[in-house]
Amino acid sequence: MNIHALMLADSAQAVDGKLYILGGAWNVLRFPEFPAQLIVGIAVAIDVDWNETNRRHHLDVHFEDADGNGMQPTIGADFEAGRPPGAVAGADLRIVFAVNGPLSIPGPGSYSAVASVGGEVLARARFQAIQVARPS
C-alpha cells in the first residue's frame, strides 16, 4: 500500500475517483496572532496493491507539532478497494478521500499532517505557521 498524495488545502472534495482541490499544496500559514483557527481541507489518494484489494483497511490522519505531539483533529476512515470488472490483473487500485474541518494552531512553529494505514505511517505533509504583523 502506498499513499500517492497527501495534500493540505483550503478546500478538498473527492468525487468519482478524482480529487478536487482549492488552494492546495500550501506549506506556510501566516497569522497575526495565536492560537489561530482555520478550516483545512485534507486530500488523500491511496494506491492499494492488487493483493490488498477486497480486504478492509483503516486510514488515520492526524496532526503533530514539531516534537511529535498529537493534535486534534484525528480523522479515521475504513475503506476497501474492490476489483472492478475489467481491472487489469496485478494493477494498483486508487482510492481517494477528502475531508474539510477546523484546525487550531497553538503557536508559531512546524507542524505535520500524518497519514497511516493499518498503523504504518505512509505520508507526511509538513507546514510552518508563522506570525506576521497585522495589516494596518
C-alpha positions in Angstrom: 0.0 0.0 0.0 1.2 3.5 -0.9 -0.1 7.0 -0.4 0.1 8.6 -3.8 -0.9 12.0 -2.4 -1.4 13.7 0.9 -2.3 17.4 0.3 -3.4 20.2 2.6 -5.7 22.7 1.0 -8.2 25.5 1.7 -10.9 23.0 0.5 -10.9 19.5 -1.0 -13.5 17.2 -2.5 -13.4 13.6 -3.6 -15.9 12.9 -6.5 -16.0 9.9 -8.8 -12.4 8.8 -8.0 -10.9 12.3 -8.5 -9.7 14.9 -6.0 -10.8 18.5 -6.5 -8.5 20.9 -4.7 -9.0 24.6 -4.0 -5.9 26.5 -2.6 -3.9 23.3 -2.3 -0.3 22.3 -1.6 0.5 25.2 0.8 3.3 24.7 3.3 3.3 28.1 5.1 0.5 29.6 7.0 0.6 33.3 8.2 -1.4 34.5 11.2 -1.4 37.8 13.0 -1.9 36.1 16.4 -2.0 32.7 18.1 -3.7 30.5 18.8 -5.1 30.6 15.2 -8.0 28.8 13.7 -8.6 27.8 10.1 -10.6 25.4 8.0 -8.3 22.9 6.4 -9.0 20.5 3.5 -7.2 17.2 3.6 -6.9 15.2 0.3 -5.6 11.7 0.3 -5.0 9.3 -2.6 -4.1 5.7 -1.7 -2.7 3.2 -4.2 -3.9 -0.2 -3.0 -1.8 -3.2 -4.2 -3.8 -5.8 -6.1 -3.0 -8.3 -3.3 -4.5 -6.0 -0.7 -7.8 -5.5 -2.5 -11.1 -7.0 -1.3 -10.0 -6.5 2.3 -10.9 -3.9 4.8 -8.2 -1.3 5.7 -8.2 1.7 8.1 -6.8 5.1 7.3 -5.8 7.5 10.1 -4.8 11.2 9.5 -3.7 13.3 12.5 -1.7 16.4 13.1 1.5 16.7 15.0 3.7 19.6 16.3 7.5 19.7 15.8 8.0 17.4 18.8 5.7 14.7 17.5 2.9 15.6 20.0 -0.5 14.8 18.5 -3.1 17.5 17.9 -6.8 17.5 17.1 -8.4 16.7 14.8 -7.8 13.0 14.2 -9.6 11.6 11.2 -10.2 7.9 10.6 -11.9 6.1 7.7 -12.3 2.4 6.8 -12.0 1.5 3.2 -12.0 -1.5 0.9 -10.8 -1.4 -2.7 -12.7 -3.9 -4.7 -11.6 -5.3 -8.1 -14.0 -3.8 -10.6 -14.9 -5.6 -13.9 -12.2 -5.0 -16.4 -9.5 -4.2 -13.9 -6.0 -5.1 -15.1 -4.8 -8.1 -13.0 -2.0 -7.1 -10.8 -2.5 -3.3 -11.1 -2.9 -1.0 -8.1 -6.3 0.5 -7.5 -6.5 4.1 -6.3 -8.9 5.2 -3.5 -9.4 8.9 -2.9 -10.6 10.7 0.3 -11.3 14.3 1.2 -12.4 16.0 4.4 -12.7 19.6 5.5 -12.8 20.8 9.0 -11.4 23.1 11.7 -7.8 23.1 12.8 -6.4 25.1 15.7 -2.7 26.1 15.6 -1.5 26.9 19.1 1.6 28.9 18.2 4.3 29.6 15.6 6.3 26.5 14.5 6.5 23.4 12.4 3.6 21.0 12.0 2.6 18.0 10.0 -0.4 16.1 8.8 0.5 12.4 9.2 -1.3 9.6 7.3 -1.1 6.0 8.2 -2.8 2.8 7.1 -3.1 -0.1 9.4 -0.8 1.7 11.9 2.0 2.2 9.4 2.9 5.8 8.7 2.9 6.3 4.9 3.0 10.0 4.3 3.5 13.4 5.9 2.5 16.9 4.7 4.7 19.4 6.6 3.9 23.1 7.1 5.1 26.1 9.0 2.9 28.5 11.0 4.4 32.0 11.3 3.4 35.2 13.0 3.1 38.3 10.8 2.2 41.9 11.7 -1.5 42.7 11.4 -2.1 44.8 8.3 -2.7 48.5 9.1 
